[in-house]
């Protein structure tokens, strides 16, 4: 299935288990295009406050993170991105400033230890190898191989929930299906 540039309100493309050659080659470009459109929609909706919100996309799923001044601004940002064509799903992880008291003085080492502990004890991550590649200025970079998309999303959510984390960069690759020869050897 090859995607064509959206015109009007086309239904969102649903991700499949095994992408076609066109999706495999052009998927990252579509995600970059969707991220750019999302940033523009945020700028039009939030104005200068849009600079506080980060946008990440993967196969049509948009993840919003950052800080805004009110719950209304967070809801407006989500609504603006949700209305874009080709958005499959949206995760609104925008925090409202002052809504919770973040721990002050959390070091990168404490954040690394907290995220590592969360990943180590999470049952949904069994069968996946996901590690904390780096933590710099409260930005966590995850790496490794996840057995499925849900495991990758779970790792992102667990890392983002650790006190002191400002942003999570999810560089976790998805495990490919084992070849039929591998199944025969295992038997």
N, C-alpha and C positions, 0 to 999 in steps of 0.2 A: 504494500500500500504506500503510494507516494503522496505526500501532502502537497497541496497547492496553496499559494498565499490566500488567506481568508478574505472573503468579500462579504460584507454585511454580517448577519448573525448566523454563521454556520454552526452546526452542532460540534461539540468538542470531540476530538479523536480520542478513542479509548486505547490505553496502552495494551499491548499483547505480550504474551509470555516470551515469544521469540520475534524480535523486530525484523522487518524485511530489510533487504540490502539498502533501499533508499532511506529507511528510518535510521539504520545503523550509520550510514554515511552522513546524512544531513540532520540527524537528531540534535547534535550539539548546536548546530546553527539555528535550528528552530527554537531551542531553549534560549539561546542568546537573543534571538529576535523577540521572544516572549518576555524575557527579562527587561529588555530595552523598552518595550511597550508598557510593561508594568511600572517601570521607573517614571516614564512620562505621565502615566495615569496618576501616580502618586504625587508628582510635581504639580499637576493640574488641580488635584484635590487638596493637598496639604500645604502647598506653597513651599516656603523655605524650610518648613519642618520636615519635608520629604528627605532632606539630607541626613536625618537621624535614623532612617529606616533602610535596612539592607534587603536586597531581593536576591534569592537563589531559585533556580528552576531546574527541574529534572523531569524529562518526559511529559511536559505539560503541567506538572505540579509546581506551584509557586509557594515559596516559603518566605514570609515576611518576618523580619526580626528588627529589634532596635528599641528606641525609647521615644515616646510622645508625651504631651502634657495632659491629655485627657482620654477617657474611654471613648468618647465620641470620635476623636481623631483616629483612634485605632479601628473603630467600626467603619468609619468613612474610607480609610485606606483599604480595608478588606473588601468593601463593597465596590470600590473603584476597580480593583484588580479582578474581582469575580465577574464583572460585566464584560471583560475582554474576551474576544473570540479565542478559541483553542485552549482555554484554561480548563484542565481536567480536574484539578483539585487545588485547594488553598489551605495553608497552615499559617494561622495568624499567631505569631509568637512575639508580637509587639508588646512591650511592657509600658505601663503608665507610670511616669515619674512621680515619686512620692506615694504611690499606692502601697508599696512595701518597703521596708527598711533593709536595703541590701547590707550585708556585712561589709564594713569598711576595713581596709588594710589586709584583704585576702591576697596572699602572694601567689605567683604563678605555680610554685611548687605545691602549695596547698590545693590549688585548683587541679593540678595534674593528679595528685593523690586521690582527690575526691572523685574525679571522673573515672580514673582507673578502677577504683573500688566499685563504683556503680556498674561499670561494664563487666567486671569480673563476676558479680553476683546476679546478673540479670538472666533469668531462665530463657527468655525469648531469643537470646543471642547464642545459645548452644548450637554448635555446628558452624559458627562463624568465628573468624579471627579478626577482631577489631581492637586496635590499640590507639593510644594517644601519641600521635607523632610529635606534636610540639604544643607548647603553651607559651604565648608571648603577649604580654600586656592584656591578659585575661581573654585572649582569643585562642580557642582550642581547635587544633587540626586533628581530625580523626583519619586513620588510614587502615588498610587491611582488606579482607574479603568477607562479604556477608552472604549467607546462604540464600537470602531472598530480599526483596525490597522492604518488607516489613521489619526485618532485622536491622537494616540500614537506618530506617526511620526511627526505630526504637533507640538505637545507639545515639542518634542525633538528639532525641528528646531527653534521654538520660543525661547526656553531657550538658545540654542547655539548662537543665534543672539544678545543676550544682551551683551553690551560692558563689557569687563573684564572677561567674562566666558572663562576658559581654556578648560573645559571638562564637558560633561553632561553624567550622568549615568541614564539610563532610566529603572527604576524598576516598570513601570506602567504595570498592568495586564490587559488583555482583558476581557471585560464583556462576560459572557456566555449567550447563548440563553435562554430566559425564558421558563420554562416548560409549556406544554399545560394546566396544571391545573391553572397556574398563569394567562394565557390568559382568561380562563373561569371565574376566580374570578374577573378579571378586567372588564368584560362585564356586 
